[in-house]
Amino acid sequence: MKRIQILILAFILLAGFQQVNAQTGIRAGWNYPEIKGISSDGNSGFHVGFYKKISLLGLVAVEPGIQYSQKGGKFEDNGMTGTERLHYIDVPVLARLGFIPLINIFAGPQASFLVARNYEGSTDISSIEELSKFDIGGVVGVGINLPLGFNVQGSYDFGFSDLNYSDVDTKNSVYKVSIGKNF
């Protein structure tokens, strides 16, 4: 129930900012996630979603968003390589600071909700019951504004919450490269 309430709040925030200097956009890109705390190599994935960029003071903006994101990793499992794919709905709220109209840096908190899991290894697992369903984290990155409303960015997402993975203190860690389009 809590998950649904937070998602509804995110949609209300995105829909509620109908200002002249607000832009709605879509964003998609490549993920390189890891599970920190266990010997994990990256496991390529993707993310896709939308955002609302609200300009506050010239080159300062707030950007709430919602996106689907694949996280997880690869690691040794009984002498074999196991692949963990965790599927999340991320709700970031970013503050953007532009140095010049072309380049900006951003940071902010992010709430993530685990919605599905696919583990392939010595056994296949799809149950999310033993994992933490909610993750609070942060996002930092740099973006470049391109002509025609396009933008590219690189970011790093890091979890603060323990995933409760194999009774080891584990956290999400994701490098992202994205392309977006403002409307």
N, C-alpha and C positions, 0 to 999 in steps of 0.2 A: 504494500500500500504506500509506504514511504517513497518508493521508487517512482510510482505513478504521480504522486504529488509533486515531486521535484521536476519531473518531465513536464507536467502541466505548467508549473511556475516558469520554466525555461521558455515554453511556447508563448506564454503571456508576455514575458519580458521582450521576446523577439518581436511579437506582433504589436506591443504597446508603444514602441518608439517610432512614431510616424512624424518625425521632424523633417524640415527642409534639408538639413545637413546630415541626414542619415542615409546609409546605403545598405541594401540587402545584397548578399552575394552567396555564391556556391564555391566550394573548395574540395579538391580531391588530390591524392598523392600517394607516395610510397612510404611505408613504415619499415624500420629496422628495429624490432623490439628484442629485449632481453629480459630475463627474470633474474634480478640481482639477488644474491644470497646463495645461489646454487651455481655450479659450474655450467653456465648457459652460454651458448653461442646464439647469435641472432637468427631470426626466422622471418624472412621478408613477408610483408603483408601490405595492406592498403588502408586508406581512410577516405571517407566521403561525407560531406555534410553541408550545412549552410550557416550563415552568420549575419549579424546586423551590426554594422559599424556606425557608431554615433559620435560625430565630431563634437568636442566640447569647447576647446580653446585653440582654434587654428590647427596646430600640428599635434594636438593631444586628442585621443579618441578612446572610447570604451567599446569593446567588441564581444558581446555574448554570442554563443553559438551552440550548435548541437551537431554531433557527427557519430557515425559508425566507425569503429577503429579495431583493427586486428592486432593483438599483442601476443606474447608468448615467447618461445625459444626452443632451442635444440640442446640436448644434453645426453650424457651417457646413462643408459638404463639397462642394468644387468648385462653389460658388455655390448649392448646394441645402442644405436643412436635413437633416441626418442624425440618426437616432435610434438610440442604443445602449442595449440592455437586457441587463444582466448578471445572471445568476441565481446566488445564493449560498446555501450552508448556513452560518449563523452560529452560533458556540458562544461566547456571552458568559459571564463569571463576574463578577457584580456584587456590590459591597458596598453595602448600604443602611443609611442612618442616618436614623432618625426623629426629628423635632423634637417632634412631638406625635403621638399615634396616627393622626392624619389625614394628615399630610404627611411625605414623606421625600425625601432626595436620594440619588443613587446614582452610582457610577462603577466602572469596572473594565476589564480587558482583554477582547479578543474575537478569536477565530480565525475566519477566513472561508475557505470553500472554493468556488471557482468551478466550477459544474456545467454551465452552459449559457450561450449567448450568442445574441442576435438583433440584428443590425445592419441597419437599413433606411436606404438613402441612394442615392447614385449606383450602388452595387452592394449586393447583399444578402449578408451574411456570417453564418455560424453556427458557424464553427470557433473553438475556444478555444485552438488550438495556439500562437499567437504571444503570448498574454496570460499573465501570471503566474497560476497556479492557486491560490495560497495568499496570504492577506492577514492580517497581524497589525495590530490597531488598538485603539482604545479607545472607550468609551461613557461619556457623562455625561448626567445628566438629573434630572428631578423627577417625583415621583409623588404621587397623591392616593388614599387609601383611601376607598371608598364603602361604603354598607350592603350587606348580603347577600353579602359576599365579592368585590364588583366593585372594580376600580381603573382609573384612567386615568393616563397618563404621557406626557410629552414628553421626547424624548432627541435627542442628536446623536452619531452614529457617525462616527469619523474613522480613516482608514487610515494606517498608518506605512509600509507596503510599496509600492514602485513597481509599478504595473500593467503596465509595459512596453508602454504604449499608444503606437504610432506613434513609438517611439524618443524619447519625451518623458517627463520625470519626472512621472508622474500618480499621483494617489491618490484613493481613494473618500472621499466625504463625503455623509452622509445625515442629514436631519432626519426624525424619526419622531413620530407621534402614535398612541397605542395604547389599547385597552381590553382589560382582562383579567378573569379570573374565577378565584378561589381555590376549591379543593375540599377 
